[in-house]
């Protein structure tokens, strides 16, 4: 089965160390949520312009080991682009009673990554994770 990937307009974020990557990812985050008054979010074309909240991503990423954190932060801008613009159907799985969507994407330099969005029972959608997939 051939899976469909969203081709992002952005490449991976680069940095010498984790602090530099963290700073660049937070700058992208800040530009995204600059005008939002409460919880930061991105509107998604796939979900008919509904909000996907971003806060859960940071706590989830902080719980990972430094090497894994660097890999995930590098794809942050690509992941936000995918959430905002993709119309491709994701893979749907259930995790602990919540529906999770797995979207596949390619960065500008053709590196594959995955974006996971959790949908709660009340309908709220949260960005859970962005990570590279090993081909």
N, C-alpha and C positions, 0 to 999 in steps of 0.2 A: 504494500500500500504506500503510495507516495503522499507524504505529508506536505501541507502548504505552509510556507514560512512568510512572515511579514518582513520585507526588506526595509530596515531602518535607514534614515537619512544620516545618522550619526555613527561614528566609530567608537571604539572603547575609550574610556577615560584613561589617561596615562599618568603615571607618577612613579617617582623613585622609591617611595615608601608608603606605608599605609596612611600616615598623616596627610600626605599630599593628595592621595586619592580621596580620602575622607573630606578634605577641604573642597576639592573640585566637585564632588557629589553634592555636598551641602550648598555650594553655589548654584548648581542646577536646581536643586530643591527650592532654594530661596527665590530663584527667578520664577519657578512654577507657582509658588504659593504666595507671592508678594502681596496680592490684592485680596486674599481670602481672609475672612474675619474670624472664623472659628476653626474647624478641623481642616487641614490642608487636603486638597483633592485634585484629581484630574478628571475631566469628562471623557467618556469613552464612546467612540462611534459604534463599537460592537454592541454595547448595552444601551443603544438608543439615546446617547448623550447623558446617561446617568452618571452620578459621581462615583469615583473609585478613590477611597480615602487612603492616604499614604503613611500615616503614623506607625502602623504595625510593622512596616518594613524595617524601620530603624531599630526597634527593640529586638526583632527577630535576628537581624544581622549582627547586633552586638553580642548575641549569645553564641556566636560561632567563633572558631579559632581564627587567629590573624590571617593566615594564608587564605582561608575560605572567604573571610571578610573582604580581602583585597580583590579576589576574583569577582565577587558579587558587586562591589562598588564600581568596578571597571565598566560594568554593563548598565549602570543606573540610568544614564541618559538615553541609551538605546531602549531600555525597558519602558521609560515614560513615553517615548515616541510611539512604541508599539501599542501601549494602552490607549493612547489618545487617538491613533489613526487606523488601527487594524479593523478589518471587517471579516477576517478569516475565522472560521469556526474552530474553537478550541477543543481539546480533550477534556471531558468532564469526569471527575472522580469524587467520591465521598470520603471525607476525613473527619472522624469524630462527630458525625451527625451534620456536618456542614458540607455544602457543595463547593468544590474547588475547580477552577478553570485553569488549564495549562495551555498557554499560548506559546507557539514556537516562532522565533525570529532570527534574522541574520543581521549582523552589524554591517556598516558600510564596507568594512574589509572582509566580509563573508565569514565571520565567526558566528557559530550557532549559539543561541541562548534561549532560555525558557523563562517565562513570566508566570507566576502563580498568583491567582486572585481568589480570595476566599469569599463566598457568599453566605452570609448568616441567614438564619431562619426568618428574621424580620425583613430580609431583602437588602440589607446593607452590604456593600462590597468593599473589601480591604485588600490592598496590595500586600501580599505575604512575602514573596521572595522573587528575586531576579538572579539567575545563575547560569553559568556556561554549561552547555551540554557537550559531552565528549562524543565526537563522531567516530 
